[in-house]
Amino acid sequence: MTTFDSSKLLKAIKDNNTEEVKNLINGDEDTKIKNAQGETYLHVAIKSKVSKNVIQSLLPVSDITERDENGDTPYDLICDNEYPRDVEEAVDNHLHELINKGDEKVLEKLALAGYLTKPVRYSPDGEKNEDVENIIRRLPDFQDKVYQIHKAIKDGELRSVQTMMDRKIIVLARDVTGIPPLQKAVIYEHSDIIREILQNFPNAVNNQDNMGRTALHYAAASRDGGHMYNVLIRGGADETIKDVAEHDPKYYKDDPAYLQVKKLQARLSEIQERKKNSSPSRPWSHKSRSGSAKSKDGSRPVSSSSAKPTARPVSGNAGKGDSKPATPSINLSLYNRPNDRDVFTRRGVSPPETIDGKYVSEQLGYPLTMALAELADKRPWDPIEFLAQWLYKYSDNKSYEQEQRDMAEQLKQEIQNNKDEKRGKERRQKEMAEIKEKELQKQREKEEEEKRKQKEQEDMARRAAAKDTALLAQPPNLTTIKEDTEDIQQTIQKDDVGQTELHRAAADEESDIVTLIRQGHNIAERDSHGKTPRDIALEAGHTKHVEVIDSSVQELFKLEQTESIQRLVLNGYAKELNEVVEKMDKNALTEDMQEMINSIPNYLEKINDVHKAAKAGVLRDLQGVMDRKKLALSKSEKGLTPLHIAILGGHQDAAEFIIQQFPSTLTTKDNLSRTPLHYAYVISDELVELLLEAGADTNAKDIKQQTPVFYKDHKDEILKLQDD
């Protein structure tokens, strides 16, 4: 497969071989491809400073709206490289030809690419298309709206985005960096805006930017624990789309260093600042029907001024050769009016020094120059009437411009007011939250103090009883693990990928996970990929979060919180627990806690024996090892209890034994909140009947709000667990 860098067309361009370029274009060369820097063949030709003939050959088969990785279009490069005027004119004329065809889709594409920052002249040979004129008239408002949307996305202003993004097409509009809205929301890590766009504009999910990247490419490189990546996948993102460097999203997921978020943000800001401060190197010339109107110094007059395109009819008698009088047209421009002193400087003329001269220059210099340029271009049969109408329209347009500026200023003020209101509301909410947190903290400290005193009394009584008793109340290998009947099931709030609030906080380096842990969030909970919050923090490189989580476990040993430690073991947190224990100074612990640490391996072995017996389905083996309720409620690293495992293997006898001996297992849930009945509907009707007779809840919902019967027709997700 021929690549950009190895193509014959690239060689012909660099050799400045016009004939070879034409032959290859007419052949089977793919002229739409880009190199790894986002450059088209036209970009390379301009950078190589080839002849005008080569550039003119490339124009019909090139997309002049395409931007490279620096946000530059071919026209930007022409200005930056100070090309001769005739080369610039060739690009200008090509653009005029596209516009004068009256194709709305062409104009739409130019606008969506953020390209039309130049004056637009619409003067077709035939009858004008009113729809095209309407599009041209609305261009300044449209591009200002695109700018405001991109700014709101960068600043994370969801409400502003919701208000302004009111059409399907605008979600595809790029700014001067070549980045569409969804990609920008991912780069600036605003997940609420990402969800808003996906929900209302699903067509944006696989839209590509100037580098051929979708939003999924950038999400793959983000160090947020895969949160944005999963959101986009659920929104329909395609993992197989490749960018100009032939890399799919998975490439950046495996090697995120190439698309680091902070560097991307800085790069976009640099491009925007450069574009903001730059301007075309010379005015945009207009070619007349019978030649180019030139001034005494050889330069062509400029015909560009911002105006609304409403032409007033010109009265008068038709002259020879004309079927109707020429109508003055004010070209739409997004440029500001040039400084009058700069105009004199460019023409090599000293600016006027007298009061009268300055007045005439400031009040009439610019509009009169524009009017005369238009006059030379149109060559009407009644030039005086034409000139009068042009100046009248210019005055009318100045009022229109002022209205637009006033509206923009009003919108800016409204946005600022909304920001101030939002900040005030957030400040008040924060103050209320702090007050509430202080009250809760006092209450928690009081309760913890009471519990501590009660526990000290219980521990003293237990140790005294142990000295006088020859028989231990617990199995010899589990001297400190209580075997009461407390149900370890908890009601846990999870999102649709099985992540708790603690998971999401672990992915955010700035989050306060200490408070969440103090509030009782379970560090052993696992998401749909079997990952704990500690795993998420490790993957994201947030070592401080890992240390906080491990410290909370160490604190359990120091405070002799045996029940909490036992709960971690029963929830499949054994591997992580062992890592913490290895780092601890065991000599600093009490004798009871040292005995408990020594008993954990034996207890884990017993849990593994129970799970193996449930998986094998041998009833006699299961009866021999499952002698306590907590063993029946223990979970594997995948979040499965013995009843889940037995049902997954289709072992009806084993499942019936567990239910009869430990009825509370009917309500146990895996890491995605699925009960054994969810599994039974996948495996067999006999198991469903067994569980229903035992009182299983048919209305129990998992994290996706699906009841058990849903999985009767959607079995794949649960059947995959049989391979583990």
C-alpha positions in Angstrom: 0.0 0.0 0.0 1.4 3.4 -1.1 1.8 5.8 1.8 1.9 9.6 1.6 5.7 9.8 2.2 6.4 7.1 -0.4 4.0 8.3 -3.1 5.1 9.4 -6.6 2.9 12.5 -6.3 4.9 13.7 -3.3 8.2 13.3 -5.2 6.8 15.1 -8.3 5.7 18.0 -6.1 9.1 18.3 -4.4 10.7 18.1 -7.9 8.5 21.0 -9.0 7.5 18.8 -12.0 4.1 20.2 -13.2 3.5 17.7 -16.0 4.2 14.7 -13.7 1.9 16.2 -11.1 -0.9 16.5 -13.6 -0.4 13.0 -14.9 -0.4 11.5 -11.4 -3.5 13.4 -10.4 -5.4 12.2 -13.5 -4.2 8.7 -12.7 -5.0 6.6 -9.6 -3.1 8.6 -7.0 -5.1 9.2 -3.8 -5.0 13.0 -3.4 -7.0 13.1 -0.2 -4.5 11.4 2.2 -2.4 13.2 4.7 1.0 12.6 6.3 1.5 12.1 10.1 1.7 15.9 10.6 -1.8 16.3 9.1 -0.5 17.9 5.9 -2.1 17.4 2.5 -0.2 17.5 -0.8 -1.2 21.1 -1.1 0.4 21.9 2.3 3.6 20.3 1.3 3.6 22.0 -2.1 3.3 25.5 -0.5 5.9 24.7 2.2 8.2 23.6 -0.6 7.6 26.9 -2.4 6.9 25.2 -5.8 5.7 27.1 -8.8 2.2 28.5 -9.3 1.5 25.9 -12.0 2.0 23.0 -9.6 -0.3 24.7 -7.0 -3.0 25.4 -9.6 -2.8 21.7 -10.7 -3.4 20.6 -7.1 -6.2 23.1 -6.2 -9.1 21.2 -8.0 -8.3 17.9 -6.2 -7.5 19.5 -2.8 -9.6 20.4 0.2 -8.5 24.0 1.0 -10.2 23.8 4.4 -7.9 21.1 5.7 -5.6 22.1 8.6 -2.4 20.5 9.6 -1.3 19.7 13.2 -0.5 23.4 13.7 -4.0 24.5 12.7 -2.7 26.0 9.4 -4.7 25.8 6.1 -2.9 26.1 2.8 -3.9 29.8 2.6 -2.3 30.4 6.0 0.9 28.9 4.8 0.8 31.1 1.6 0.6 34.2 3.9 3.3 32.9 6.3 5.7 32.0 3.5 5.2 35.4 1.6 4.4 33.8 -1.7 4.1 36.0 -4.8 0.7 37.7 -5.2 -0.3 35.7 -8.3 -0.1 32.4 -6.2 -2.3 34.0 -3.5 -4.7 35.1 -6.2 -4.9 31.6 -7.6 -6.2 30.3 -4.2 -8.5 33.3 -3.9 -10.0 32.7 -7.4 -10.4 29.0 -6.6 -12.4 29.9 -3.5 -14.5 32.4 -5.4 -15.3 29.8 -8.1 -16.5 27.4 -5.4 -18.7 30.0 -3.8 -20.1 31.4 -7.1 -21.3 27.9 -8.0 -24.0 28.5 -5.5 -23.6 25.2 -3.8 -24.9 25.5 -0.2 -23.0 22.3 0.9 -19.7 23.9 -0.2 -20.4 27.0 1.9 -21.5 24.8 4.8 -18.3 22.8 4.7 -16.2 26.0 4.6 -18.0 27.4 7.6 -17.9 24.1 9.6 -14.1 23.9 9.0 -13.6 27.3 10.5 -12.2 28.5 7.2 -14.2 31.6 6.2 -12.2 34.2 8.1 -11.6 35.9 4.8 -14.0 38.3 2.9 -16.7 36.4 0.9 -17.6 37.7 -2.5 -20.7 36.2 -4.1 -21.1 37.4 -7.7 -22.2 34.5 -10.0 -22.6 35.0 -13.7 -26.3 33.8 -13.6 -29.1 34.5 -11.1 -28.1 34.6 -7.5 -29.2 31.9 -5.1 -31.1 33.5 -2.2 -30.3 30.5 0.1 -26.6 31.1 -0.5 -26.9 34.8 0.2 -28.7 34.0 3.4 -25.9 31.7 4.5 -23.3 34.4 3.7 -25.3 36.9 5.7 -25.4 34.7 8.7 -21.8 33.7 8.6 -20.5 36.2 11.2 -23.2 35.2 13.7 -22.5 31.5 13.0 -18.8 31.8 13.5 -19.2 33.9 16.6 -21.5 31.2 17.9 -18.9 28.5 17.1 -16.3 30.5 19.0 -18.5 30.9 22.0 -19.4 27.2 22.1 -15.7 26.1 21.9 -14.9 28.7 24.7 -17.7 27.4 26.9 -16.5 23.8 26.4 -13.0 24.7 27.3 -14.2 26.5 30.4 -16.5 23.6 31.3 -19.7 25.7 31.2 -22.4 23.0 30.6 -25.3 25.4 30.8 -23.9 27.6 28.1 -23.2 24.6 25.9 -26.8 23.4 26.3 -28.1 26.8 25.4 -26.0 27.5 22.3 -25.7 24.0 20.8 -29.2 23.9 19.4 -28.6 22.4 15.9 -27.3 19.0 14.8 -24.8 20.6 12.4 -23.1 22.9 14.9 -21.7 19.9 16.8 -19.4 19.2 13.8 -18.1 22.8 13.7 -14.3 23.0 14.2 -12.4 26.1 15.5 -9.1 27.3 14.2 -7.3 24.4 15.8 -9.2 21.9 13.7 -10.8 20.3 16.7 -14.7 19.7 16.9 -16.7 20.2 20.1 -16.7 16.6 21.3 -13.0 16.1 21.0 -12.4 19.4 22.8 -14.7 18.3 25.7 -12.6 15.1 26.0 -9.2 17.0 25.9 -10.4 19.3 28.6 -11.9 16.4 30.5 -15.5 17.7 31.0 -17.4 14.4 31.2 -20.7 16.2 31.8 -20.4 18.0 28.5 -19.4 14.7 26.8 -22.6 13.1 28.0 -24.6 16.1 26.9 -23.2 15.9 23.4 -23.6 12.1 23.1 -27.2 12.2 24.3 -28.4 15.0 22.0 -26.0 14.6 19.0 -25.0 11.0 18.6 -23.7 11.8 15.1 -20.6 13.4 16.7 -19.3 10.2 18.3 -17.2 9.1 15.3 -16.6 12.5 13.7 -12.9 13.0 12.9 -10.8 16.1 13.4 -8.0 17.6 11.3 -5.7 14.7 12.4 -8.3 12.1 11.7 -8.8 11.4 15.4 -12.2 10.8 17.0 -13.0 11.7 20.6 -12.2 8.0 21.5 -8.5 8.6 20.4 -8.1 11.3 23.0 -10.1 9.5 25.7 -7.8 6.5 25.2 -4.8 8.6 26.3 -6.6 10.2 29.3 -5.4 9.0 32.7 -8.9 8.8 34.2 -9.1 5.1 34.8 -10.9 4.6 31.4 -14.0 6.5 32.5 -14.4 8.8 29.4 -13.4 5.9 27.2 -16.2 3.7 28.5 -18.7 6.5 28.2 -17.8 7.0 24.5 -17.9 3.2 23.9 -21.4 3.1 25.3 -22.3 6.0 23.1 -21.4 4.1 20.0 -17.7 5.0 19.5 -15.8 2.9 16.9 -12.5 1.5 18.2 -11.3 0.6 14.7 -11.1 4.1 13.2 -7.5 5.1 12.4 -6.0 8.6 12.4 -3.6 10.1 9.8 -0.8 8.2 11.5 -2.7 5.0 11.0 -3.2 4.5 14.8 -6.5 3.4 16.3 -7.7 4.4 19.8 -6.3 1.2 21.4 -2.8 2.3 20.3 -3.0 5.4 22.5 -4.6 3.4 25.3 -1.5 1.2 25.4 0.9 4.2 24.9 -0.8 7.4 26.1 2.5 9.4 26.3 2.0 10.7 22.7 -1.4 12.4 23.5 -0.8 13.8 27.0 -3.8 15.9 28.1 -1.8 18.8 29.6 0.4 19.1 26.5 -2.6 18.9 24.2 -4.3 21.7 26.2 -1.2 23.9 26.0 -0.9 23.2 22.3 -4.4 24.2 21.5 -4.1 27.4 23.5 -0.8 28.2 21.7 -2.5 27.7 18.3 -5.5 29.8 19.3 -3.3 32.6 20.5 -1.2 32.6 17.4 -4.3 32.7 15.1 -5.8 35.4 17.2 -2.7 37.6 16.9 -2.0 36.8 13.2 -3.6 38.4 10.1 -3.2 37.9 6.4 0.1 39.2 5.0 -1.7 41.3 2.4 -5.2 42.3 1.4 -7.4 40.0 -0.6 -7.4 41.3 -4.2 -10.3 41.2 -6.6 -9.9 40.4 -10.3 -12.1 42.5 -12.6 -13.8 41.3 -15.8 -11.4 43.2 -18.1 -8.3 43.0 -16.0 -7.2 44.0 -12.5 -7.8 47.5 -11.3 -4.5 48.9 -10.1 -3.4 52.0 -8.3 -0.4 54.0 -9.3 2.0 51.9 -7.4 0.8 48.7 -9.0 -1.1 47.3 -6.0 -4.7 46.2 -6.5 -7.5 47.9 -4.5 -9.1 45.9 -1.7 -12.9 45.2 -1.7 -13.9 44.0 1.7 -16.1 45.4 4.4 -18.4 43.9 6.9 -22.0 44.4 6.1 -25.4 42.8 5.8 -26.0 41.9 2.1 -29.2 43.8 1.4 -28.8 45.6 -1.9 -30.8 48.7 -2.7 -32.0 48.9 -6.3 -30.1 51.3 -8.6 -32.2 53.6 -10.7 -31.2 55.0 -14.1 -31.2 54.2 -17.8 -29.3 51.2 -19.1 -26.2 51.8 -21.0 -24.9 50.1 -24.1 -24.1 46.5 -23.8 -25.8 46.1 -20.4 -29.2 44.5 -20.0 -29.5 45.9 -16.4 -27.6 48.3 -14.2 -24.8 47.0 -12.0 -25.8 46.7 -8.4 -23.3 47.6 -5.7 -22.5 44.7 -3.4 -20.8 45.0 0.0 -18.6 42.0 0.7 -18.9 40.2 4.0 -15.7 40.3 6.0 -14.7 39.1 9.4 -11.7 41.5 9.4 -11.7 44.7 11.4 -11.4 47.9 9.5 -7.6 48.5 8.9 -5.9 51.4 10.6 -5.9 54.4 8.2 -2.3 55.1 9.0 -1.3 51.6 7.9 -3.1 52.2 4.5 -0.9 55.2 3.9 2.2 53.3 5.0 1.5 50.4 2.6 1.2 52.8 -0.3 4.4 54.7 0.6 2.4 58.0 1.1 2.8 60.2 4.1 -0.4 60.5 6.2 -2.1 64.0 6.1 -1.0 66.4 8.8 -3.6 69.2 8.6 -6.8 69.2 10.5 -9.0 69.1 7.4 -6.8 66.4 5.8 -7.1 64.2 8.9 -10.8 64.7 9.1 -11.3 63.6 5.4 -8.9 60.7 5.9 -10.6 59.4 9.0 -14.2 59.9 7.9 -14.0 59.1 4.1 -10.6 57.5 3.4 -11.5 53.9 4.0 -15.1 53.7 2.7 -14.2 55.8 -0.4 -11.2 53.5 -1.2 -13.5 50.5 -0.9 -16.2 52.1 -3.1 -13.8 53.0 -5.8 -12.4 49.5 -5.8 -15.9 48.1 -6.3 -16.5 50.7 -9.0 -13.4 49.5 -10.9 -14.6 45.9 -10.5 -18.2 46.4 -11.6 -17.7 49.2 -14.2 -21.4 50.3 -14.1 -23.0 52.5 -16.8 -23.9 55.0 -14.1 -20.9 55.2 -11.8 -22.1 58.3 -9.8 -25.4 56.6 -8.9 -23.5 53.4 -8.2 -21.0 55.2 -5.9 -23.8 57.0 -4.1 -25.7 53.7 -3.4 -22.5 52.0 -2.3 -21.7 54.7 0.3 -25.3 54.7 1.4 -25.2 51.0 2.1 -21.8 51.3 3.8 -23.4 53.8 6.3 -26.3 51.4 6.8 -23.9 48.6 7.4 -22.0 50.5 10.1 -25.1 50.7 12.1 -25.6 46.9 11.6 -22.1 46.2 12.8 -22.7 48.3 15.9 -25.8 46.3 16.6 -23.8 43.1 16.2 -21.1 44.4 18.6 -23.8 45.5 21.1 -25.4 42.0 20.9 -22.0 40.3 21.4 -21.3 42.6 24.4 -24.7 41.8 25.9 -24.2 38.1 25.4 -20.7 38.4 27.0 -22.3 40.3 30.0 -25.0 37.6 30.4 -22.4 34.9 30.4 -20.4 36.7 33.0 -23.5 37.3 35.1 -24.3 33.5 34.9 -20.7 32.7 35.9 -20.9 35.1 38.9 -24.3 33.6 39.9 -22.9 30.1 39.6 -19.8 30.9 41.7 -22.0 32.5 44.4 -24.3 29.5 44.5 -21.3 27.1 44.6 -19.7 29.2 47.4 -23.0 29.1 49.4 -23.3 25.3 48.8 -19.7 24.8 49.9 -20.2 26.7 53.1 -23.4 24.8 53.9 -21.6 21.5 53.1 -18.7 22.5 55.4 -21.1 23.3 58.3 -22.9 20.0 57.8 -19.7 18.1 57.5 -18.5 19.6 60.8 -21.7 18.6 62.5 -21.5 15.1 61.1 -17.8 14.8 62.1 -18.7 15.7 65.7 -21.5 13.1 65.7 -19.2 10.5 64.2 -16.4 11.2 66.7 -18.9 10.9 69.5 -20.3 7.6 68.1 -16.7 6.3 67.5 -15.7 7.2 71.0 -18.7 5.3 72.4 -18.0 2.3 70.2 -14.3 2.3 71.2 -15.2 2.3 74.9 -17.7 -0.5 74.4 -15.2 -2.5 72.3 -12.5 -2.1 75.0 -14.9 -3.5 77.6 -15.8 -6.4 75.3 -12.2 -7.2 74.5 -11.2 -7.2 78.2 -14.1 -9.6 79.0 -13.2 -11.8 76.1 -9.5 -12.1 77.0 -10.4 -12.8 80.7 -12.8 -15.6 79.6 -10.2 -17.0 77.3 -7.7 -17.6 80.1 -10.3 -19.6 82.2 -11.5 -21.7 79.3 -9.8 -24.7 77.9 -11.8 -24.8 74.7 -11.7 -21.9 72.3 -15.1 -20.6 71.0 -13.7 -20.5 67.4 -11.9 -23.0 65.2 -8.2 -23.3 66.1 -6.9 -21.8 62.9 -9.3 -18.8 63.1 -8.7 -17.6 66.6 -9.7 -14.0 66.0 -12.4 -14.3 63.3 -15.9 -14.1 64.7 -18.5 -16.5 63.3 -21.7 -14.6 64.2 -24.7 -14.4 62.0 -24.3 -10.8 60.8 -25.3 -10.4 57.2 -22.5 -8.7 55.3 -24.7 -7.6 52.4 -24.8 -3.8 51.9 -26.8 -1.4 49.8 -24.2 0.1 47.5 -24.7 2.9 44.9 -23.0 2.1 41.7 -23.0 3.5 38.1 -23.7 1.5 35.0 -20.1 0.2 34.8 -20.2 -1.0 38.4 -18.1 1.9 39.9 -18.9 3.4 43.3 -18.2 7.0 44.2 -14.9 5.8 45.7 -13.9 4.3 42.3 -14.5 7.6 40.5 -12.7 9.5 43.2 -9.7 7.2 42.9 -9.4 8.2 39.2 -9.3 11.9 40.1 -6.0 13.0 41.6 -7.6 16.0 43.3 -10.4 14.2 45.0 -10.8 13.7 48.7 -11.0 10.0 49.2 -10.2 10.2 52.9 -13.6 11.6 53.6 -15.3 8.9 51.5 -13.4 6.1 53.3 -14.4 7.7 56.7 -18.0 7.7 55.5 -17.9 3.9 55.2 -17.3 3.4 51.4 -16.2 -0.2 50.8 -12.6 -0.3 49.5 -13.2 -4.0 48.5 -16.0 -3.2 46.0 -15.2 -4.2 42.4 -16.4 -2.7 39.1 -17.5 -4.5 35.9 -13.8 -5.2 35.1 -13.2 -6.6 38.6 -11.2 -3.6 39.7 -11.2 -2.1 43.2 -10.7 1.6 43.9 -7.1 0.7 44.7 -6.6 -0.8 41.3 -8.1 2.3 39.6 -5.7 4.5 41.6 -2.7 2.3 40.7 -3.6 2.4 36.9 -4.0 6.2 37.0 -0.6 6.6 38.8 -2.2 8.3 41.8 0.2 6.9 44.5 -1.2 9.2 47.2 -4.6 7.6 46.8 -3.1 4.1 47.0 -1.3 5.1 50.2 -4.5 6.5 51.8 -6.4 3.2 51.0 -3.6 1.1 52.4 -3.3 3.3 55.5 -7.0 2.8 56.2 -6.4 -1.0 56.2 -3.4 -0.6 58.5 -5.5 1.5 60.8 -8.0 -1.4 61.1 -5.2 -3.7 62.4 -3.9 -1.0 64.9 -7.5 -0.4 66.2 -8.1 -4.2 66.3 -11.2 -3.8 64.1 -11.5 -7.6 63.6 -15.0 -7.5 62.0 -13.9 -4.9 59.4 -10.8 -7.0 58.5 -12.9 -10.1 58.3 -15.4 -8.3 56.0 -12.5 -7.4 53.6 -11.4 -11.1 53.5 -14.9 -12.3 52.8 -15.3 -9.7 50.0 -12.3 -11.1 48.1 -9.8 -8.4 49.1 -7.2 -11.0 50.2 -4.5 -10.2 47.7 -4.5 -6.5 48.5 -4.7 -7.3 52.2 -1.6 -9.4 52.0 0.3 -6.6 50.3 -0.6 -4.3 53.2 0.3 -6.8 55.9 3.7 -7.4 54.3 4.6 -3.7 54.8 3.5 -3.6 58.4 5.6 -3.9 61.5 3.8 -6.9 63.1 5.7 -6.5 66.3 3.9 -3.2 67.0 0.5 -5.0 67.0 -1.2 -6.7 69.9 -0.8 -10.4 70.4 -4.5 -10.9 69.3 -3.9 -9.1 66.0 -0.8 -11.1 65.3 -2.7 -14.3 65.8 -5.4 -13.0 63.5 -2.8 -12.2 60.8 -1.4 -15.7 61.1 -4.9 -17.2 60.8 -5.9 -15.4 57.6 -4.1 -17.8 55.2 -5.9 -20.8 56.7 -9.2 -18.9 56.4 -8.5 -17.9 52.8 -7.7 -21.6 52.0 -11.1 -22.6 53.5 -12.9 -19.9 51.4 -11.1 -21.2 48.3 -12.1 -24.8 49.1 -15.7 -23.7 49.4 -15.6 -21.9 46.0 -13.9 -24.9 44.3 -16.5 -27.3 45.7 -19.3 -25.1 44.4 -17.7 -24.9 41.0 -17.2 -28.7 40.8 -20.7 -29.3 42.1 -19.8 -32.3 44.2 -22.4 -32.2 47.0 -20.5 -34.3 49.5 -17.4 -32.1 49.2 -19.4 -28.9 49.5 -21.2 -30.2 52.6 -17.8 -31.0 54.2 -16.3 -27.5 53.8 -19.3 -25.1 54.0 -20.2 -25.2 57.7 -20.7 -21.5 58.4 -22.9 -18.7 57.1 -20.1 -16.4 56.4 -18.4 -18.9 54.2 -21.6 -19.1 52.2 -21.6 -15.3 51.8 -17.9 -15.1 50.9 -17.0 -13.6 47.4 -14.4 -14.4 44.9 -12.2 -11.8 43.2 -14.9 -11.6 40.5 -17.5 -10.8 43.1 -19.3 -14.2 43.0 -20.6 -16.1 46.1 -20.7 -19.9 46.2 -24.4 -19.9 45.2 -23.6 -17.8 42.1 -20.8 -20.2 41.3 -22.9 -23.3 41.7 -25.7 -21.9 39.5 -23.3 -20.8 36.9 -22.0 -24.4 36.7 -25.6 -25.7 36.5 -25.2 -27.7 39.8 -28.8 -28.0 41.1 -28.0 -30.2 44.0 -25.2 -27.9 45.3 -27.4 -24.8 44.8 -30.3 -26.5 46.7 -28.0 -27.4 49.6 -26.7 -23.8 49.9 -30.2 -22.4 49.8 -31.6 -24.8 52.4 -28.7 -24.3 54.8 -28.3 -20.6 54.3 -31.5 -19.0 52.9 -30.0 -15.4 53.1 -27.8 -16.3 50.1 -30.8 -15.8 47.8 -30.3 -12.1 48.1 -26.5 -12.0 47.7 -25.3 -9.9 44.8 -22.2 -10.0 42.6 -20.1 -6.9 41.7 -22.8 -5.8 39.2 -25.6 -6.3 41.8 -26.9 -9.4 40.1 -28.6 -12.0 42.3 -28.4 -15.8 41.9 -31.8 -15.6 40.1 -30.3 -13.4 37.4 -27.8 -16.2 36.8 -30.5 -18.9 37.0 -32.5 -17.4 34.1 -29.4 -17.8 31.9 -28.6 -21.4 32.9 -31.9 -23.4 33.2 -35.6 -23.3 34.0 -35.1 -25.9 36.7 -32.8 -23.6 38.6 -35.2 -20.7 38.2 -38.0 -22.8 39.6 -35.8 -23.9 42.6 -34.9 -20.3 43.5 -38.5 -19.0 43.0 -39.8 -21.7 45.3 -37.2 -20.7 47.9 -38.5 -17.1 47.8 -36.1 -15.4 45.3 -37.0 -11.8 44.4 -38.1 -11.5 40.7 -38.0 -7.7 41.0 -34.4 -7.4 42.1 -32.5 -5.0 39.8 -28.8 -5.0 38.9 -26.8 -1.8 38.3 -28.3 -1.6 34.8 -31.8 -1.6 36.3 -32.5 -5.1 34.8 -34.6 -7.7 36.5 -33.6 -11.4 36.4 -35.9 -12.3 33.6 -34.1 -9.8 31.3 -31.1 -12.2 31.1 -33.3 -15.1 29.8 -32.9 -13.5 26.3 -29.5 -11.7 27.0 -27.2 -14.5 28.1 -23.8 -13.6 26.7 -22.6 -11.4 29.5 -23.1 -14.0 32.2 -22.1 -16.9 30.1 -18.6 -15.3 29.6 -18.1 -15.8 33.4 -18.0 -19.6 32.8 -14.7 -19.2 31.1 -13.1 -17.6 34.1 
